[in-house]
C-alpha cells in the first residue's frame, strides 16, 4: 500500500505512514463540533456578579449587627444558588 500524502510504500495493515504521519484510514471517532459561546450565559454571570457586589456594598453601609448577619446569609445563599445553577447548566451541555 502507498501513503496517500507522500507516496511511501507502507504495510497493508499500517494505521499511519511511518514517514509523514498521515493516517491511512478515516478516523472512526469524530470530535464534537465546537459550540459557539452563549451570550445568555455570559449575561447571567455578569448579572449575578453585579448582584453579589451590590449586596456586599449594602452590607458595608449597614451598621447594625442583626441586619448585617441577615445580609451576609443572603449573599452566601445567592452565591451558592448561582454556583449550583452554573454547574447544572454546564452538565447539560
C-alpha positions in Angstrom: 0.0 0.0 0.0 1.2 3.6 -0.7 0.7 6.6 1.6 -1.9 8.9 0.0 0.2 12.0 1.0 3.8 11.2 0.4 3.6 8.1 -1.7 5.9 6.0 0.6 5.3 2.2 0.4 3.9 1.1 3.8 2.5 -2.1 5.2 -1.1 -3.0 4.3 -2.3 -3.0 7.9 -0.5 0.2 8.9 -2.6 2.8 10.7 -0.3 5.7 9.8 2.6 6.4 7.4 5.9 6.0 9.3 7.5 8.7 7.2 5.0 11.6 7.2 2.5 10.5 9.9 -0.6 10.7 7.7 -3.4 8.4 8.8 -4.2 5.6 6.3 -7.9 5.4 7.0 -10.5 7.9 8.1 -10.9 8.4 11.8 -13.8 6.4 13.4 -14.1 8.9 16.2 -15.0 12.5 15.2 -14.8 15.1 18.0 -17.9 17.1 18.5 -18.1 20.4 16.7 -17.1 23.4 18.7 -20.1 25.2 20.1 -20.4 28.9 19.9 -20.2 30.7 23.2 -23.6 31.5 24.7 -24.2 35.2 25.3 -27.0 34.4 27.7 -24.6 32.5 30.0 -22.3 35.5 30.0 -25.1 37.9 30.7 -26.4 35.8 33.6 -22.9 35.6 35.1 -22.4 39.3 34.9 -25.8 40.0 36.5 -25.0 37.5 39.2 -21.7 39.2 39.9 -23.3 42.6 40.0 -25.9 41.4 42.5 -23.3 40.0 44.8 -21.2 43.2 44.6 -24.3 45.3 45.4 -25.1 43.0 48.4 -21.6 43.5 49.8 -21.7 47.3 49.3 -25.1 47.4 51.1 -23.6 45.1 53.9 -20.7 47.6 54.3 -23.1 50.5 54.7 -25.4 48.9 57.1 -24.1 49.2 60.7 -26.4 47.1 62.8 -25.2 43.6 63.6 -28.6 41.9 63.1 -29.2 43.3 59.6 -25.6 42.6 58.7 -25.9 38.9 59.7 -29.1 38.6 57.6 -27.5 40.2 54.5 -24.4 38.1 54.9 -26.5 35.0 54.9 -28.5 36.2 51.9 -25.3 36.9 50.0 -23.9 33.5 50.7 -27.2 31.9 49.7 -27.3 33.8 46.4 -23.7 32.8 45.6 -24.4 29.1 46.3 -27.5 29.2 44.1 -25.6 30.8 41.3 -22.7 28.3 41.5 -25.2 25.4 41.6 -27.1 26.7 38.5 -23.9 27.3 36.5 -22.8 23.8 37.4 -26.1 22.3 36.3 -26.1 24.3 33.1 -22.6 23.0 32.2 -23.5 19.4 32.8 -26.5 19.7 30.5 -24.2 20.7 27.6 
